[in-house]
Amino acid sequence: MGKFTRTANILLLLQAASAECINEDELQLKCIDAFEKSGVLSLRELSREVGTEDITPLLKLINSKFLHTDLTRYLLSNIDSCLVVRDPRFI
């Protein structure tokens, strides 16, 4: 399952990379605030914390290595169970 998961995630990240994004600096600050409350969040929890229903901007932050997840373990499209962190040591 790990290879399928990683492949599916890479395809999703490639799609997100070409998408227009809201103010990335503002989003990064909101993410920092969210992770001060909790070191690990699901993509759904993080999207709620930063005030966006669209996870594409968050995927762009994963692409840029501002956020981190285990691409072989978690499907990015399953936002309830996909865990993300700011510090890659916690994945």
C-alpha positions as a Markdown table, in Angstrom:
| # | Residue | x | y | z |
|---|---|---|---|---|
| 1 | Met | 0.0 | 0.0 | 0.0 |
| 2 | Gly | 2.9 | 2.4 | 0.7 |
| 3 | Lys | 3.9 | 2.7 | -3.0 |
| 4 | Phe | 0.3 | 3.4 | -4.1 |
| 5 | Thr | -0.2 | 5.9 | -1.3 |
| 6 | Arg | 3.1 | 7.7 | -2.2 |
| 7 | Thr | 2.2 | 7.8 | -5.9 |
| 8 | Ala | -1.3 | 9.1 | -5.3 |
| 9 | Asn | 0.1 | 11.8 | -3.0 |
| 10 | Ile | 2.8 | 12.9 | -5.4 |
| 11 | Leu | 0.2 | 13.2 | -8.2 |
| 12 | Leu | -2.0 | 15.4 | -5.8 |
| 13 | Leu | 1.0 | 17.5 | -4.9 |
| 14 | Leu | 1.9 | 18.1 | -8.5 |
| 15 | Gln | -1.6 | 19.3 | -9.2 |
| 16 | Ala | -1.5 | 21.6 | -6.2 |
| 17 | Ala | 1.9 | 23.0 | -7.3 |
| 18 | Ser | 0.4 | 24.6 | -10.4 |
| 19 | Ala | -2.7 | 26.1 | -8.6 |
| 20 | Glu | -3.0 | 29.7 | -7.6 |
| 21 | Cys | -2.7 | 30.3 | -3.9 |
| 22 | Ile | -3.9 | 32.8 | -1.3 |
| 23 | Asn | -1.4 | 34.9 | 0.5 |
| 24 | Glu | 1.2 | 32.2 | 1.5 |
| 25 | Asp | 2.9 | 34.4 | 4.1 |
| 26 | Glu | -0.4 | 34.9 | 6.0 |
| 27 | Leu | -1.2 | 31.2 | 5.7 |
| 28 | Gln | 2.2 | 30.3 | 7.1 |
| 29 | Leu | 1.6 | 32.6 | 10.1 |
| 30 | Lys | -1.8 | 31.0 | 10.7 |
| 31 | Cys | -0.2 | 27.5 | 10.6 |
| 32 | Ile | 2.5 | 28.5 | 13.1 |
| 33 | Asp | -0.3 | 29.7 | 15.4 |
| 34 | Ala | -2.2 | 26.4 | 14.9 |
| 35 | Phe | 0.8 | 24.3 | 15.7 |
| 36 | Glu | 1.6 | 26.2 | 18.8 |
| 37 | Lys | -1.7 | 24.8 | 20.2 |
| 38 | Ser | -1.0 | 21.2 | 19.0 |
| 39 | Gly | 2.1 | 19.7 | 17.5 |
| 40 | Val | 0.2 | 17.3 | 15.2 |
| 41 | Leu | -3.0 | 18.1 | 13.3 |
| 42 | Ser | -5.0 | 16.3 | 10.7 |
| 43 | Leu | -5.3 | 18.2 | 7.4 |
| 44 | Arg | -9.0 | 18.8 | 8.3 |
| 45 | Glu | -8.1 | 20.2 | 11.7 |
| 46 | Leu | -5.5 | 22.4 | 10.2 |
| 47 | Ser | -7.8 | 23.7 | 7.5 |
| 48 | Arg | -10.3 | 24.7 | 10.1 |
| 49 | Glu | -7.7 | 26.4 | 12.3 |
| 50 | Val | -6.4 | 28.5 | 9.4 |
| 51 | Gly | -9.8 | 29.2 | 8.0 |
| 52 | Thr | -9.8 | 27.5 | 4.6 |
| 53 | Glu | -12.0 | 24.7 | 3.2 |
| 54 | Asp | -9.7 | 24.2 | 0.2 |
| 55 | Ile | -6.6 | 22.2 | 1.2 |
| 56 | Thr | -4.7 | 23.1 | -1.9 |
| 57 | Pro | -2.8 | 26.0 | -0.1 |
| 58 | Leu | -1.9 | 23.5 | 2.6 |
| 59 | Leu | -0.6 | 21.0 | 0.0 |
| 60 | Lys | 1.5 | 23.8 | -1.5 |
| 61 | Leu | 3.0 | 24.3 | 2.0 |
| 62 | Ile | 3.8 | 20.5 | 2.1 |
| 63 | Asn | 5.4 | 20.9 | -1.4 |
| 64 | Ser | 7.6 | 23.7 | -0.1 |
| 65 | Lys | 8.5 | 21.7 | 3.1 |
| 66 | Phe | 6.9 | 24.3 | 5.4 |
| 67 | Leu | 4.6 | 21.4 | 6.5 |
| 68 | His | 5.4 | 17.8 | 6.7 |
| 69 | Thr | 3.6 | 14.4 | 6.5 |
| 70 | Asp | 4.5 | 10.8 | 5.8 |
| 71 | Leu | 3.7 | 10.4 | 2.1 |
| 72 | Thr | 3.9 | 6.6 | 2.2 |
| 73 | Arg | 1.6 | 6.3 | 5.3 |
| 74 | Tyr | -1.1 | 8.9 | 4.9 |
| 75 | Leu | -3.3 | 9.7 | 1.9 |
| 76 | Leu | -3.4 | 13.5 | 1.4 |
| 77 | Ser | -6.9 | 13.1 | 0.0 |
| 78 | Asn | -8.1 | 11.6 | 3.3 |
| 79 | Ile | -8.0 | 14.8 | 5.2 |
| 80 | Asp | -9.4 | 13.3 | 8.4 |
| 81 | Ser | -6.6 | 10.8 | 8.9 |
| 82 | Cys | -3.7 | 12.6 | 7.2 |
| 83 | Leu | -1.5 | 14.0 | 9.9 |
| 84 | Val | 0.7 | 17.0 | 9.3 |
| 85 | Val | 3.4 | 18.7 | 11.4 |
| 86 | Arg | 5.7 | 21.7 | 11.2 |
| 87 | Asp | 8.7 | 19.8 | 12.5 |
| 88 | Pro | 9.6 | 16.7 | 10.4 |
| 89 | Arg | 11.1 | 15.0 | 13.5 |
| 90 | Phe | 7.5 | 14.4 | 14.8 |
| 91 | Ile | 6.3 | 12.4 | 11.8 |
